[in-house]
């Protein structure tokens, strides 16, 4: 069975405290685990980048909830693809806050999404995949500005 992977960026509508993010993550991780969804959430200031993957119905349902969530706005999909395997099989929702300077790849992907919308070219898709793969493989050690797991 093919899985669905969506990667998007969005902007917080107001500052989210660490306590608010922690509470949100606890609920998300439980629901994602129950729904068979895995992924990664990066937060840099008021910018979010999230990758979600799993059964198409569960991912599309989650996408609907994300679109209705008033804690963020300017939702822009970078990537939407069918995939035979998970990129984040062990993470119901890994979280990293990016302090200080954002990794160049993150800023480039956010800027491109704001200007152009979803990744339209094969090169843009590969760029998103490469960024996520580097994070999955090397984690925070590869991106010195990325700290802590909530």
N, C-alpha and C positions, 0 to 999 in steps of 0.2 A: 504494500500500500504506500502510495506517495504521501509525503507530509507537506504541509504548507509552511513557508518561512516568510515573515514580513519584517522588514527593518524600516523604522520611521524615526523622524526627529520631530520635536515639538518644543514649545516654550511655556514655562510655568506662568500662570496668570497672577501669581503672588508668591513671595518667598515661602518656601516650605522648610519648616524646622526639622532638625534631625529626628525629633520625637515623632513628628507627623510622617516623615519618610519611613521610619522604623515600623510604625503601626501599619502603614500602607503595605510595606513589604511582607510583614507577617501574614496579612490576609491574602495577598497575591500569591505567596508561595504555597499556602494551603490549597487555594482554589486551583492554581496551576497544576499542582501535584495531582489533585483529584481529576482534573480535566485532561491530563497527559500533555500539558504544555510546558516547554522549557524555554530558557532564554537568558538575556543579559540586559541590564539597564545601566546606562552611564548617565551621570548628572554632572554638568559643568556650569556652575552659576545657575542661570535660569533656563539652560538648554538641556534637553533630554535626548538621548538616542537609545532606542530599545529594539532588540531583536527578539521575536517570538516565533516559536516553531512547534508543530504538533499536528494532530489530526485536523484536516481542513475545517470541519464544522466547529471545533473548539477554538481554533485560531480566529476564524471569522466572527464567532460570538465575542471573543475577547476584543477584537478590533472594534466591534460595535460599542462595547462598554468603554473602550478608550476614547472613541470619538465623542461619546456623551459625557465624559469626565470633565467637569468644569475647572479642575486644578491645572489644566494645561490647554493651550491653544496652538494654532498654526501647525496642525498635524500635517506632515509631509512624508509620504512613503518614498524611501530610497530604493526599496527592493521588495518585490513580491514574486515568489517563485515556488514551484513544486520541487521537492527534493526527496531523494530516496533515503537519506540518512540525516540524523540530527547533528548539528554543529555543537550543541551544548547539552549532551544527553544526561549529565549529572546535575544540572543547575535548574531547579524549578523557577528561580529568578535570581541570578547572580547580580549583585549591585556594587558599583564603584562610583565614588564621588571623585571628580577630577578637581583638584585644588591648584591654584596658580595657573600657569600656562597650559592650555590644552594641547594634547598631541596634535601635530600638524595635520595628520590624516583625519582626525575628528573634525577639526575646524573646516577643512576642505569639503568634507562630506556634508556638513551642516550648511555651509555657504551654497554649495551646488543644489541642495534640496530646496533651499529658499528661492533660489533664482530659477531653477529649471524643473522642479518637481521630481517625479520618480526617475530612477536610473533608466534612461532610454536606450543607451548603447551597451554593447557587450563589454566595452572597456570600463564603463561606469559601474556595471554590475560586478565585474572582477575587482574593481577598486573597493567596493563595499565588502565583498567577500574576503578580500585580502586583509582589510582592517580588522574584521571580526576574527578571522583565523589567527592573526598575530596576537590579538588579545587572548583568545582561547588558549593558544599554545604557550604564550609567555606571561600572560596576566599582567598584574601591576608592575612586576619587575621590568617589563619591556617598556612601560610608560611611566617614567619616574614621577610624573605629576599626579598619578592616580593613587589614591590612598583608600585604605579601610573598606571593609565589607560591613555594611550595616546589619 
